[in-house]
Amino acid sequence: MPRLSVWLVRSALCYLGIGALAGAVLLVNRGVFLGERVGSLRPIHVEFLLVGWTLQLALGVAFWILPRFRAGSERGREGFAWLSYVLLNAGVLAVALGQAFGLPPAVLLLGHIAEALAAAVFALHAWPRLKAFGTGH
């Protein structure tokens, strides 16, 4: 498995663990009141699981499994894929922590922009690797 895929999948697993833990605390809080601040875990739970876990896992598997090139760099412009990794994680953290701690709306906006840019940059990376079945590289 390529190094970037390892980083993406491991990061996704970290988001899964933290997001599930936040969800478990929220669930326990419904039966046994743990405090008013527990509600601030909800944005972390949602953002970490929906974007941090699912999208990051999908990108990690896509980077690994998409067809490789025979000549030159086998996975194309990997710099774009690495940039999408950085943008995605910066966006997830900005959105989740911004909502949880009541940071200014600009932080949330920048986080969502970073997430959208991460998807666009990854698409730029992956586009040339997509070929119809049976066609040459």
N, C-alpha and C positions, 0 to 999 in steps of 0.2 A: 504494500500500500504506500503511495507517495506521502512524503512528509506533510504536505498541506492537508491531505485527507485525514491523516492522523490527528493533526491539530484541530481540524474542524469537528471530527467525530468526538474527540476527547472533550472539547469545549462544549459540544452539544450534551454530552453525558453529565458534565458539571452543571449545566443549566437544568437538566432533567432532575438531578438530585436536589438542587437548591429549590427549584420550582415545586417539586413534589413535597419537600419538607415544609415550605411555606403553605402549601395547600393543606397539609396535615395539621399544622398549627391552626389554620383558619377553621378547619373542621372540628378540632377539639374545642376551640373557642365557642362553637355553637352549643356544646353540651356543658362545658365547664368554663365559666367566664375567666379569661386570662388577663384581660385588661383592654382599655380603650385603644391602645396603640396597635393591637393585633390586626385591626382592620387595614392598617397601612401596608400589610403584607400582600393584599389582594393584587395590586398592580404588578408587584414583583412576580407573584405566582402566574398571572396571566401572560405577561410579557416574556418571562423566562421559558415558559412551556410552549406558547404559540410561536414565538419567533426564535428565541434562543435555542430551543431544543429541535423543533420540527424543521425550520428552514435551514439551520446550520447543519443538521444531519443530512438533509437532502443535498445541500451543496457539497458536503464532504463525499458523499457517495457518487454524485454526478462527476466531480473532478476525477475521481478514481476510475469510474466505469465508462465514461464517454470514450469513443474511439481515439486512438493515438495516431500521431503522424509518423510516417516512415522516415522522413527526412527532417533534419533540423531538430529543434526541441520537440520531444515526443508529445508534450501536452500543450504546445503553443505558448502564448504569452502568459507565463505563470505569474508575472508581476501583477496583472489585472486580478487574478484569482486571490493572491495574497492581499491586495488592496481591498477586495470585497470582504475578506475575513476581518480585517481591521475595522472597516466601516461598519460592518454588521455588528460586531461586538461593542463598538463605541455607541452605536445607535441603541442597541438593546439596553445597555447600562444607563444611558442618558434618559431613555423613556421610562424604564422601570424605577430608577432611583429618583428621577424628577417627579414622577407621580407620587411615589411613596413619601417623599420628604417635602412635597409642596414647593418645588423649585419653580422659578418663573416659567411661563408658557414658552418662552424662547428656547429653553433647554429641551422641552418636549418636541418642539418644531424641528430643532436641529437634529434631535435623535431620530425622528421619523424621516427626515431628509437623508440622513446617513444610511438608514436601512434601505430606503428606495435606491440610493446611489449604489449600495452594495449589490442589490439585485441587478441593476443595470450594468455595472462593471463586470459582474460575473457572466451576464449574458454576452457581453462583448468578448469575453474570454472564450466562452463555450461555443459561440455561433460557428466559427470555422471548423470545429470538431464534429459538427452534426452532418452526417451524410446519409443518403438513402441506402437501405440494405443492399449489399451486393455491388456497390460502386467502389471504385478504388479511392485511395487517399490522394 
